[in-house]
Amino acid sequence: MCGISGFVKLGRTPESAGNLHRMLDTIRHRGPDGHGIHEDGVAFLGHRRLSIIDVAGGHQPMSNESGSVWITFNGEIFNHAAIRPQLERAGHRYVSRCDTETIVHAFEEYGTSCVEKFRGMFAFAIWDANQQTLFCARDRLGIKPLYYYVSDKLFAFASEIKALLKLPEIPTQFEDTLLPEYLTFGYVSSDKTLFKGIRKLMPGHTLTVNAGTGTVQVKRYWDVPEFLTVSGKSDEAWIRECRERLEQTVQMRLMSDVPLGMFLSGGVDSSAIAALMKRMRTEPVKTFAVGYEEAAYSELSYARQVSKAIGTDHHEIVIGPDDFFNALPRLIWHEDEPISWPSSVSLYFVSHLASQQVKVVLTGEGSDELFAGYYRYQHYLFNRRWADLYKFVPPFLRKGLRHYIDCSGLFSADLRRKLQHTFIGRDLNVESLQLDNFYGAFSAAERRNMLSGDLQNPYQTYLDYWQSRKGSVLSQMLYADQKTYLVELLMKQDQMSMACSIESRVPFLDHPFVEFASQVPDNLKIRGKTGKYIVKRAVEDLLPHEIIYRKKMGFPTPLRQWFREKKCEPLFASLLDRKGFLAEYLNLDYVRDLIGRQRSGADDATDRLWRLLNLHIWGNTFFTGKRDQNWDGLFESRLTKELV
């Protein structure tokens, strides 16, 4: 795991390696073990190294035998040792043991189709001096990030947006047309970012730049397969294959020349991986967990139970509101864009804990999006079945019942909230039943009150993915989440772990395992009220029954409770600054009204205020010149002072 950056001149504008050094300095946290550059007057490649494989010999940028092909690479190719013999037989000469060199020789041998041979997580850029082309690639699921900017004079790329902003040719401008999507999802689902002109190379895509002509070609090389019905295969055969494939992908991700460990939440996914690691390794398995001072929101007791059951060397960290809010400004800087979920902050703290003992961790990310682990999948299928019947009720009766639920004093607040999440309390389309119901923070009406101008549909990218699939409704939901929601989760995983200079690996997202999951029948993903049924059955011999089948918590954060504390009042007041970042783009009168409803208890605006607070801090960090106001934290905290 490393940090990469660089640029290619497309015109006659003079460039210098000094700009490249500034880019690398900005992402030093991604690779504190060393750095290197290559430049030939046209192409400038930079690398920050976190030494994992071939610690002594894997320095980058790295070239082929003749020095005509150069690479800067971030990630791991887990099958590089299997690819190497055929490349050696073809005449390629190795000088190291590292996977980076395999990419170089594979590019020489197979050209741009080399990516199809790699099994792992990666983002890399290869400069072919003979052809005067730069070839960039990102792994199939988007585990490793790659951002880029292109103009008629320059193509630039980096692992993080902030590195691109060090180039004087790249303006720091807000892409305010994406505000509707940000306020709804908390992130941007397309290849755009909240910085105008800066894009992300999407998962499973390559990009080729011709320095002579200035052309840039983006191409998709992989996608999740369409669901196909497999006949004649028993449930037990599916479950057995799931276990075998999971064992294989975990074993591959134990490849390391440095200590590694496991993030342990106490849920079935991380617990199963930890249990398999324990069986596969002779040395003690180190596990790391994070929790909150508020016990009702903490999963530490489950993590301890798993650790005791399987026998790991377990470590924990407990954080409170001061720790959380003091870390937030710097973590928004690390993430480049506003933080979508509060759990990113706790992920940073457990990453810092782990970094004191290991350089690599495995995580359970991805299983929920492959095998329908979130309750929202079951809830939508329930709503969809009944909505198909409910649509025959005359519209005026449906509208009247909905109004009655919203306004009647006969319903408790809890019952009213539950009914509002059902087909009775919503419109009967996907946007309302699924997206507004479980993804959106600000509703369409609120967005109209807060924003001006012609507002884009924030759900369009998600719906495009949904509608591109012809399989079952569940397969459509999972595919759309894998292409949007999961990509953002992986970005969070990467940025928060790399902020602490550790590499995170995700066994569930080995691409052959993802292809297998796409073919698993729906009734083996959801059975009754049990999500991820096939995974749970596959690991029943590894873990206590009560861990496998306990109710999913989803890594909750006591944000709602914290927002009620008086110490948060200044945070809300800062959102209403008439000279602040939000004032330029949002209707502050509506924001003031929202804060008032939160204070009075008339409305639970936790998620919406979280969106606004992040946008406010992000704007100050990158645009207004007010970064230093909160750089050292929003509150006082011993723990965060130690971390930063």
C-alpha positions in Angstrom: 0.0 0.0 0.0 1.4 3.3 -1.0 0.7 6.7 -2.4 1.1 7.6 -6.1 1.0 10.8 -8.0 2.3 12.3 -11.2 1.5 14.1 -14.4 2.2 14.2 -18.1 2.7 17.3 -20.2 0.3 17.6 -23.1 1.6 20.9 -24.3 4.7 23.1 -24.2 4.1 24.5 -20.7 7.3 23.9 -18.7 6.9 21.7 -15.7 9.3 20.8 -12.9 9.9 17.9 -10.5 9.4 20.4 -7.7 5.7 20.3 -8.3 5.9 16.5 -8.1 7.7 16.7 -4.8 5.0 18.9 -3.4 2.4 16.4 -4.4 4.3 13.6 -2.7 4.8 15.6 0.5 1.0 16.1 0.8 0.4 12.3 0.9 3.5 11.3 3.0 1.1 9.5 5.4 0.4 7.0 2.7 4.1 6.0 2.5 6.4 7.1 5.3 9.0 4.4 4.5 10.5 6.1 1.4 9.8 8.0 -1.8 11.0 8.2 -5.3 10.4 10.0 -8.6 11.0 9.4 -12.3 10.9 12.2 -14.9 12.0 12.5 -18.5 10.7 16.0 -19.4 7.3 14.7 -20.5 6.2 12.3 -17.8 6.7 12.8 -14.1 5.9 9.8 -11.8 6.1 9.9 -8.0 5.8 7.3 -5.3 5.5 7.2 -1.5 6.2 3.8 -0.1 4.7 1.7 2.7 6.9 -1.4 2.7 4.9 -4.6 2.7 6.3 -7.0 0.1 10.1 -7.3 -0.6 10.9 -4.5 1.9 14.5 -4.3 0.7 14.0 -4.5 -3.1 10.6 -3.0 -4.0 11.5 0.7 -4.5 9.4 2.7 -6.9 9.0 4.1 -9.5 10.2 0.9 -11.0 11.2 0.2 -14.6 11.6 -2.7 -17.0 15.1 -4.0 -18.1 15.6 -1.3 -20.7 14.2 1.6 -18.7 11.6 2.3 -21.4 8.6 1.4 -19.2 8.1 2.9 -15.7 5.4 2.3 -13.1 4.2 3.9 -9.9 1.8 1.4 -8.1 -0.4 1.4 -5.0 -1.9 -1.9 -3.8 -1.2 -5.6 -3.8 -1.3 -8.2 -6.6 -2.0 -11.4 -4.6 -1.4 -13.8 -7.5 1.8 -12.2 -8.7 3.9 -15.3 -7.8 1.6 -17.4 -10.0 2.0 -15.0 -12.9 5.7 -14.7 -12.6 6.8 -18.1 -14.1 5.1 -17.6 -17.4 6.6 -14.2 -17.7 10.1 -15.6 -17.0 9.5 -18.3 -19.6 8.7 -15.5 -22.1 12.1 -14.0 -21.4 11.5 -11.3 -18.8 14.2 -10.9 -16.2 13.3 -10.1 -12.6 15.6 -8.3 -10.2 13.2 -8.3 -7.1 10.5 -10.4 -5.4 7.8 -7.7 -5.5 4.5 -7.7 -7.2 5.2 -4.3 -8.8 7.8 -5.9 -11.2 5.2 -8.5 -12.3 2.9 -5.6 -13.4 5.7 -4.1 -15.5 6.6 -7.3 -17.2 2.9 -8.2 -17.7 2.3 -4.9 -19.4 5.3 -5.5 -21.7 3.9 -9.0 -22.5 0.2 -8.4 -22.7 -0.3 -4.7 -23.1 -3.3 -3.0 -21.6 -5.1 -6.3 -21.2 -2.6 -7.2 -18.4 -5.1 -6.0 -15.8 -7.3 -8.9 -16.6 -4.7 -11.3 -15.2 -4.3 -9.5 -11.8 -6.1 -10.7 -8.7 -5.9 -8.0 -6.0 -6.4 -4.4 -5.2 -4.5 -1.8 -7.2 -4.2 1.6 -8.7 -1.2 2.2 -10.9 0.2 4.4 -13.7 2.6 3.0 -16.4 4.6 5.3 -18.6 5.7 3.8 -21.9 8.4 6.1 -23.2 8.6 4.5 -26.6 4.9 5.0 -27.3 4.6 8.3 -25.3 1.5 6.9 -23.5 0.5 6.8 -19.8 -1.7 3.8 -18.9 -3.7 4.0 -15.6 -5.8 1.3 -14.0 -8.0 0.8 -11.0 -9.0 -2.6 -9.5 -12.3 -4.1 -10.2 -14.2 -3.2 -7.0 -12.5 0.2 -6.3 -10.5 -0.8 -3.2 -7.7 1.5 -4.1 -8.4 5.1 -5.2 -7.2 7.0 -8.3 -8.1 10.6 -9.0 -7.2 12.6 -12.1 -7.4 16.0 -13.9 -7.1 16.7 -17.6 -6.8 19.9 -19.6 -5.4 20.7 -23.0 -1.9 21.1 -21.4 -1.8 18.6 -18.6 -2.9 15.2 -17.4 -2.4 14.6 -13.6 -3.2 11.8 -11.3 -2.9 10.9 -7.6 -4.1 8.7 -4.8 -5.7 11.6 -3.1 -7.3 14.8 -4.4 -5.2 17.1 -2.1 -2.1 16.0 -4.0 -3.6 17.2 -7.3 -4.4 20.6 -5.7 -0.6 21.2 -5.3 -0.3 21.7 -9.0 -0.6 25.4 -9.9 -2.5 24.5 -13.1 -5.4 22.9 -11.2 -7.8 25.3 -9.6 -9.5 24.6 -6.3 -13.1 25.1 -7.2 -16.4 23.8 -5.7 -18.6 21.7 -8.0 -21.8 23.1 -6.5 -24.0 21.3 -9.1 -23.4 18.1 -7.0 -24.9 19.6 -3.9 -28.3 17.8 -4.3 -26.6 14.5 -4.4 -24.3 15.3 -1.5 -27.2 16.5 0.7 -29.1 13.3 -0.2 -26.4 10.5 -0.1 -23.5 12.3 1.6 -21.3 11.4 -1.3 -21.1 11.5 -5.1 -21.8 8.2 -7.0 -20.5 9.1 -10.5 -17.0 9.7 -11.6 -17.2 13.4 -10.6 -16.0 14.8 -7.3 -16.9 17.9 -5.3 -13.8 19.6 -6.8 -14.6 21.0 -10.3 -12.6 19.3 -13.0 -11.2 16.5 -10.7 -12.6 13.0 -11.4 -12.1 9.5 -10.1 -11.2 6.6 -12.3 -14.1 4.3 -11.7 -13.6 0.7 -10.5 -12.9 -1.8 -13.2 -11.7 0.9 -15.6 -8.5 1.8 -17.3 -7.4 5.1 -18.8 -4.8 5.7 -21.5 -3.3 9.1 -22.2 -1.4 9.9 -25.4 1.1 12.6 -24.7 1.5 13.4 -28.4 -2.1 13.9 -29.3 -3.5 14.8 -25.9 -6.3 12.2 -26.2 -7.6 10.5 -23.1 -9.5 7.2 -23.4 -11.4 5.6 -20.5 -12.4 1.9 -20.9 -14.2 -0.6 -18.7 -12.4 -4.0 -18.5 -14.6 -5.7 -15.9 -18.0 -5.7 -14.3 -20.0 -7.8 -11.9 -21.6 -10.6 -14.0 -25.3 -10.7 -14.6 -27.2 -13.1 -12.4 -27.8 -16.5 -14.1 -29.9 -19.3 -12.7 -27.8 -22.3 -11.9 -30.0 -25.5 -11.9 -29.3 -28.8 -10.1 -27.1 -27.4 -7.4 -28.1 -28.1 -3.8 -28.0 -25.6 -1.0 -25.3 -27.7 0.7 -23.2 -27.5 -2.4 -23.5 -23.7 -2.6 -22.7 -23.4 1.1 -19.6 -25.7 0.8 -18.3 -23.8 -2.2 -18.8 -20.5 -0.3 -16.7 -21.8 2.5 -13.9 -23.1 0.2 -13.8 -19.8 -1.7 -13.7 -17.7 1.5 -10.8 -19.8 2.8 -8.9 -19.3 -0.4 -9.4 -15.5 -0.5 -8.4 -15.1 3.2 -5.3 -17.3 2.7 -4.2 -15.1 -0.3 -4.5 -11.9 1.8 -2.1 -13.2 4.4 0.7 -12.5 1.9 3.1 -10.1 3.8 6.7 -9.6 4.9 5.5 -7.5 7.8 3.1 -8.0 10.8 -0.6 -8.1 10.1 -3.8 -8.2 12.1 -7.6 -8.0 11.9 -10.2 -5.3 12.6 -12.8 -7.1 14.7 -16.2 -5.7 15.2 -17.8 -8.8 16.7 -20.1 -9.3 13.6 -20.1 -12.4 11.6 -17.9 -11.1 8.7 -14.9 -9.9 10.6 -15.2 -12.7 13.1 -15.2 -15.4 10.4 -12.1 -13.9 8.8 -10.4 -13.7 12.2 -11.3 -17.4 12.9 -9.9 -18.5 9.6 -6.7 -16.5 10.1 -6.3 -18.2 13.5 -6.4 -21.6 11.7 -4.0 -20.5 9.0 -1.3 -18.9 11.0 1.1 -20.3 13.6 1.8 -16.9 15.3 -0.8 -15.2 17.4 -3.5 -13.3 15.5 -3.8 -9.7 16.7 -7.3 -8.2 16.6 -8.3 -4.6 17.1 -11.7 -3.1 18.1 -13.1 0.3 18.8 -16.1 1.3 20.9 -17.8 4.2 22.6 -18.1 5.3 26.2 -21.9 4.9 25.6 -22.3 1.1 26.0 -25.5 1.0 24.1 -23.7 2.0 20.9 -20.6 -0.2 21.5 -19.9 -3.6 20.0 -16.8 -4.1 22.2 -18.5 -6.9 24.2 -19.1 -8.9 21.1 -15.6 -8.4 19.9 -14.3 -9.6 23.2 -16.5 -12.6 23.1 -15.2 -13.6 19.6 -11.6 -13.0 20.7 -12.0 -15.2 23.7 -13.8 -17.9 21.7 -11.1 -18.2 18.9 -8.1 -17.1 20.9 -6.7 -13.9 19.5 -4.3 -11.2 21.0 -7.0 -8.6 21.4 -6.7 -4.8 21.7 -9.3 -2.1 22.2 -9.8 1.6 22.1 -12.7 3.6 23.6 -13.6 7.0 22.3 -16.0 9.7 23.5 -17.5 12.8 22.0 -14.5 15.0 22.6 -12.2 12.5 20.8 -14.7 12.2 18.0 -15.2 15.9 17.3 -11.6 17.0 17.8 -10.4 14.5 15.2 -13.1 15.4 12.6 -11.5 18.4 10.9 -8.2 16.6 10.1 -10.1 13.5 9.0 -12.1 15.5 6.6 -8.8 16.8 5.2 -7.6 13.2 4.9 -10.8 12.1 3.2 -10.7 15.1 0.7 -14.5 15.3 0.6 -17.0 15.6 3.5 -17.2 12.4 5.5 -20.3 10.4 4.7 -20.7 8.3 7.8 -19.7 9.0 11.4 -18.2 5.5 11.6 -15.3 6.8 9.5 -14.1 8.6 12.6 -14.1 5.4 14.7 -12.4 3.6 11.9 -9.5 6.1 12.1 -9.1 5.5 15.8 -9.0 1.7 15.5 -6.5 2.2 12.6 -4.3 4.3 14.8 -4.5 1.6 17.5 -3.5 -1.1 15.0 -0.7 0.9 13.5 1.2 0.7 16.8 1.7 -3.1 16.3 1.0 -4.0 12.6 1.3 -2.6 9.1 -1.5 -4.7 7.5 -5.0 -5.4 8.6 -7.8 -7.5 7.1 -11.4 -6.3 7.3 -14.9 -7.7 6.8 -16.0 -5.0 4.3 -18.1 -6.0 1.3 -20.1 -9.0 2.5 -23.3 -7.1 3.2 -23.3 -5.8 -0.4 -22.6 -9.2 -1.9 -25.0 -11.3 0.2 -27.8 -8.9 1.3 -26.7 -8.3 4.9 -28.5 -5.0 5.4 -32.1 -5.1 6.7 -33.1 -2.5 4.1 -33.0 -5.3 1.4 -35.6 -7.3 3.2 -37.6 -4.2 4.0 -37.8 -3.1 0.4 -38.8 -6.6 -0.8 -41.6 -6.6 1.7 -42.7 -3.1 0.7 -42.5 -4.0 -3.0 -44.7 -7.1 -2.6 -47.4 -5.1 -0.8 -47.1 -2.0 -3.0 -47.9 -4.1 -6.0 -51.3 -4.7 -4.4 -51.7 -1.4 -2.6 -51.4 0.5 -5.9 -55.0 -0.6 -6.7 -56.3 1.4 -3.8 -57.6 4.8 -5.2 -54.9 7.5 -5.0 -57.1 9.9 -3.0 -57.6 7.2 -0.3 -53.8 6.4 -0.2 -53.1 10.2 0.2 -55.7 10.5 2.9 -54.3 7.6 4.9 -50.8 8.9 4.6 -51.9 12.3 5.8 -53.7 10.8 8.7 -50.6 8.8 9.8 -48.5 11.9 9.6 -50.8 14.1 11.6 -52.9 12.0 13.9 -52.3 12.1 17.7 -53.5 8.5 18.0 -50.1 7.1 16.9 -47.0 7.2 19.1 -44.0 8.8 17.6 -42.3 5.4 17.3 -45.3 3.8 15.5 -45.7 6.8 13.2 -42.0 6.5 12.2 -42.3 2.8 11.5 -45.4 3.3 9.4 -43.7 6.1 7.4 -41.1 3.6 6.4 -43.7 1.2 4.9 -45.6 1.3 1.6 -48.6 2.9 3.4 -46.5 6.0 4.3 -44.6 6.5 1.0 -45.0 6.8 -2.7 -44.8 3.5 -4.5 -41.7 4.0 -6.7 -38.1 3.0 -6.1 -37.0 6.5 -5.2 -39.5 6.7 -2.3 -39.7 3.1 -1.1 -35.9 2.5 -1.2 -33.8 5.6 -1.7 -35.6 8.3 0.2 -36.5 5.6 2.8 -33.0 4.3 3.6 -30.4 6.4 1.9 -31.5 10.0 1.7 -30.9 12.5 4.4 -32.6 15.6 3.0 -35.9 15.0 1.2 -36.7 16.5 -2.2 -38.9 19.1 -0.6 -36.1 20.1 1.8 -33.6 20.3 -1.1 -35.9 22.7 -2.9 -36.1 24.9 0.3 -32.4 24.9 0.7 -31.1 25.2 -2.8 -31.8 27.5 -5.8 -31.6 26.9 -9.5 -32.4 23.8 -11.6 -31.7 20.8 -9.3 -30.4 17.6 -10.7 -31.9 14.2 -9.7 -29.5 13.0 -7.0 -30.6 9.4 -7.6 -29.9 9.3 -11.3 -26.5 7.4 -11.1 -27.9 4.9 -8.7 -31.0 4.4 -10.8 -29.0 3.9 -13.9 -27.1 1.1 -12.3 -30.3 -0.4 -10.9 -32.1 -0.3 -14.3 -29.1 -1.7 -16.2 -29.7 -5.1 -14.6 -32.3 -7.6 -15.8 -32.2 -10.1 -12.9 -34.2 -10.3 -9.7 -35.1 -7.2 -7.7 -32.6 -8.3 -5.1 -29.8 -8.6 -7.7 -30.7 -5.1 -9.0 -30.4 -3.7 -5.5 -27.1 -5.4 -4.7 -25.6 -4.4 -8.0 -26.5 -0.7 -7.6 -25.1 -0.8 -4.1 -21.9 -2.4 -5.2 -21.4 0.3 -7.8 -22.2 3.3 -5.5 -22.5 2.7 -1.8 -19.7 0.1 -1.6 -17.3 2.3 -3.6 -17.7 5.1 -1.0 -17.3 2.6 1.9 -14.0 1.4 0.4 -12.8 5.0 -0.1 -13.5 5.5 3.6 -11.6 2.3 4.5 -8.6 3.4 2.4 -8.3 7.0 3.5 -8.9 6.4 7.2 -6.4 3.5 7.4 -3.8 5.2 5.2 -4.1 8.3 7.4 -2.4 6.0 10.0 0.0 4.5 7.4 -1.5 1.0 7.5 -2.8 -1.2 4.6 -6.3 -2.7 4.8 -7.3 -5.8 2.8 -10.8 -6.9 2.1 -11.1 -10.7 1.5 -14.8 -10.7 0.6 -13.9 -8.5 -2.4 -11.6 -10.9 -4.2 -13.1 -10.6 -7.7 -13.6 -14.4 -8.3 -15.5 -14.4 -5.0 -17.6 -11.5 -6.1 -18.4 -13.3 -9.3 -19.4 -16.4 -7.3 -21.6 -14.2 -5.1 -23.4 -12.7 -8.1 -24.6 -16.2 -9.0 -25.8 -17.3 -5.6 -29.6 -17.7 -5.6 -31.7 -15.1 -3.7 -33.0 -17.6 -1.2 -29.5 -18.3 -0.1 -28.8 -14.7 0.5 -32.1 -13.9 2.4 -34.0 -16.7 4.0 -36.9 -15.8 6.2 -35.5 -12.9 8.3 -31.9 -13.9 8.0 -29.6 -12.0 5.6 -26.3 -13.4 4.4 -27.8 -16.8 5.0 -25.1 -18.6 2.9 -22.2 -16.9 4.7 -23.6 -17.7 8.1 -24.2 -21.3 7.3 -20.7 -21.6 5.8 -19.0 -20.5 9.0 -21.2 -22.2 11.7 -18.3 -24.4 12.8 -16.0 -21.4 13.3 -17.9 -19.2 15.7 -20.5 -19.2 18.5 -24.1 -19.5 17.3 -25.1 -16.3 19.1 -22.4 -14.3 17.3 -23.4 -15.6 13.9 -27.1 -15.0 14.3 -27.1 -11.9 16.5 -29.0 -8.8 15.3 -26.8 -6.6 13.1 -25.9 -3.3 14.7 -24.2 -1.7 11.7 -21.5 0.1 13.7 -23.8 2.8 15.2 -22.4 6.0 16.6 -24.0 7.9 19.5 -24.2 11.0 17.4 -27.8 11.7 18.1 -27.1 11.7 21.8 -24.0 13.9 21.4 -25.8 16.4 19.4 -28.2 17.0 22.3 -25.3 18.1 24.6 -24.7 21.8 25.2 -21.1 21.6 23.9 -22.4 21.0 20.4 -24.3 24.3 20.3 -21.4 26.3 19.0 -21.1 23.8 16.1 -24.7 24.4 15.1 -24.2 28.2 15.5 -21.2 28.1 13.1 -23.4 26.7 10.4 -25.3 30.0 10.4 -22.3 32.3 9.8 -23.5 34.7 7.1 -19.9 34.9 5.9 -19.3 31.2 6.0 -19.1 28.6 3.3 -22.7 27.4 3.6 -24.1 30.9 3.3 -23.0 31.1 -0.3 -24.9 28.0 -1.4 -27.7 27.2 1.1 -30.8 29.0 2.5 -29.6 29.6 6.0 -33.1 30.5 7.2 -34.1 26.9 6.5 -30.9 25.7 8.2 -31.8 27.8 11.3 -35.3 26.3 11.3 -33.8 22.8 11.1 -31.5 23.4 14.1 -34.5 24.8 16.0 -36.6 21.7 15.4 -33.6 19.6 16.5 -33.2 21.6 19.7 -36.9 21.4 20.6 -37.2 17.7 19.9 -39.8 18.3 17.2 -37.5 16.6 14.7 -34.6 14.3 14.7 -32.3 16.0 12.3 -29.1 14.1 13.3 -28.2 12.8 9.8 -29.0 16.1 8.1 -27.0 18.2 10.6 -24.1 15.7 10.2 -24.2 16.4 6.4 -24.2 20.2 7.0 -21.4 20.1 9.6 -19.1 18.1 7.4 -19.8 20.4 4.4 -19.1 23.4 6.6 -15.8 22.1 7.9 -14.8 20.8 4.4 -15.5 24.2 2.9 -13.4 25.9 5.5 -10.6 23.4 5.0 -10.3 23.7 1.2 -11.9 26.9 0.1 -12.4 29.8 2.6 -8.9 29.9 4.1 -10.4 29.3 7.6 -8.9 25.8 8.0 -6.9 26.7 11.1 -10.0 27.8 13.0 -10.7 24.1 13.9 -7.6 22.3 12.7 -6.6 21.3 16.3 -10.1 20.1 17.1 -13.6 21.3 17.9 -13.3 20.4 21.6 -10.4 19.7 24.0 -9.3 16.1 24.2 -6.2 14.3 25.6 -6.6 11.4 23.2 -6.9 13.4 20.0 -3.9 15.6 21.0 -1.9 12.4 21.2 -3.0 11.2 17.8 -2.4 14.4 15.9 
